[in-house]
């Protein structure tokens, strides 16, 4: 089962995150063979933009393992995150971020998170045609039992945040959030 996990930072938690970075990476190393994508999220497009959280997409045996992953994470345990979004996810590309043909560098990278309206109408279930070369990860966010569509999450390369947002059908969501993203893991 695949899961999307978004740990949102608590305001002012950067010093705590910096102090726990090695613990965080060591924790994530335990899941390396299960990772589809991972990395930090930022509020804007510049190098000095504030860190707002991190995303992890991984394949785990069941929802209990996903909850353990999300809530045993050292920064979460230390109070560094204000909340956690944990959803079932379905990998529509069939690859990990390390298999992305565009590599780790070059171009701006984003997380586009489309939050469903709750009306049951699914949007953007298929990979958008003509965007395959820019997509790093793509798939629907699903209910705990995997039967209800709750939104769509994509990691992609795009010229800017507006172009990244345009990946999703605007009127298909209650809200669309866009964050700058970079490939995660040890440097």
SVG drawing of the C-alpha trace seen along z (x, -y; Angstrom):
<svg xmlns="http://www.w3.org/2000/svg" viewBox="-21 -35 47 40">
<polyline fill="none" stroke="black" stroke-width="0.4" points="0.0,0.0 1.3,-3.4 1.0,-6.4 1.4,-10.2 2.7,-11.8 3.0,-15.6 4.5,-16.8 3.8,-20.6 6.2,-22.6 5.2,-24.3 6.1,-28.1 9.5,-28.7 10.6,-25.0 13.5,-25.4 16.2,-25.3 14.6,-22.1 14.6,-20.6 18.2,-21.5 19.2,-20.0 17.3,-16.8 18.4,-16.5 20.7,-13.5 18.1,-11.7 15.5,-12.5 17.8,-11.1 18.7,-8.0 15.0,-7.4 14.3,-7.8 17.2,-5.5 15.2,-2.7 12.6,-3.2 14.9,-3.8 13.8,-0.6 10.2,-1.7 10.5,-5.3 8.9,-6.5 9.8,-10.2 10.8,-12.5 12.0,-16.0 11.6,-19.3 9.0,-21.9 9.4,-25.7 6.9,-28.6 8.2,-30.2 10.6,-30.0 13.7,-31.6 16.7,-30.2 15.9,-32.1 12.2,-31.0 11.2,-29.4 10.9,-25.6 7.3,-24.7 7.4,-20.9 8.4,-17.7 6.8,-15.1 7.3,-11.4 5.6,-9.0 6.3,-5.4 5.0,-1.8 4.2,-0.2 2.3,3.0 -0.7,1.4 -2.3,-1.7 -0.9,-0.9 2.7,-0.9 2.0,-4.2 0.8,-5.7 3.8,-4.4 6.1,-5.9 4.4,-9.3 4.1,-9.6 7.3,-7.9 9.4,-10.3 11.8,-12.1 10.8,-15.7 7.2,-14.8 7.9,-13.3 9.8,-16.4 6.9,-18.7 8.4,-20.2 5.3,-19.7 2.0,-21.4 0.1,-18.6 0.4,-15.6 -1.5,-14.8 -1.4,-11.0 -3.4,-9.6 -3.4,-6.5 -1.9,-7.2 -1.7,-5.5 1.5,-5.8 0.4,-6.5 3.9,-6.7 5.3,-3.4 8.7,-4.8 10.5,-6.5 11.9,-10.0 15.4,-8.5 14.2,-7.1 12.9,-10.5 14.6,-11.1 15.3,-14.7 17.5,-13.8 18.0,-15.6 18.9,-19.1 17.8,-21.5 14.6,-23.5 12.2,-24.4 10.5,-21.5 7.1,-21.7 4.6,-19.8 1.1,-20.5 -1.6,-19.3 -5.2,-19.3 -7.7,-18.9 -11.0,-17.4 -14.2,-19.2 -15.9,-16.3 -18.6,-16.1 -17.3,-12.8 -16.3,-14.0 -12.8,-12.8 -10.5,-15.0 -7.2,-14.3 -7.1,-10.6 -5.0,-10.0 -1.5,-11.3 -1.9,-14.6 -0.9,-14.0 2.2,-15.8 3.5,-16.3 5.1,-12.9 8.6,-14.3 8.1,-16.8 6.4,-14.6 8.4,-13.1 5.5,-11.5 1.8,-11.7 -1.3,-10.1 -4.6,-10.4 -5.0,-10.9 -7.5,-8.3 -9.5,-7.4 -8.0,-5.0 -9.7,-2.1 -8.6,-3.3 -12.1,-3.6 -12.8,-7.3 -10.9,-10.0 -9.8,-12.9 -7.5,-14.8 -4.4,-14.6 -0.7,-15.0 2.1,-15.6 5.8,-16.4 6.9,-18.0 9.4,-20.2 7.9,-23.5 9.1,-27.0 7.2,-28.6 4.5,-28.0 1.7,-29.2 2.7,-26.6 2.9,-23.9 -0.6,-24.8 -1.9,-24.6 -1.2,-20.9 -4.5,-20.3 -8.0,-21.1 -8.7,-24.3 -12.5,-23.7 -12.0,-20.1 -10.8,-21.0 -11.8,-22.9 -8.2,-24.2 -4.9,-23.7 -1.7,-24.3 1.7,-24.7 5.1,-24.4 8.6,-24.5 10.2,-21.1 13.6,-19.6 14.8,-16.0 15.3,-14.8 17.8,-12.6 21.4,-12.8 23.5,-15.1"/>
</svg>
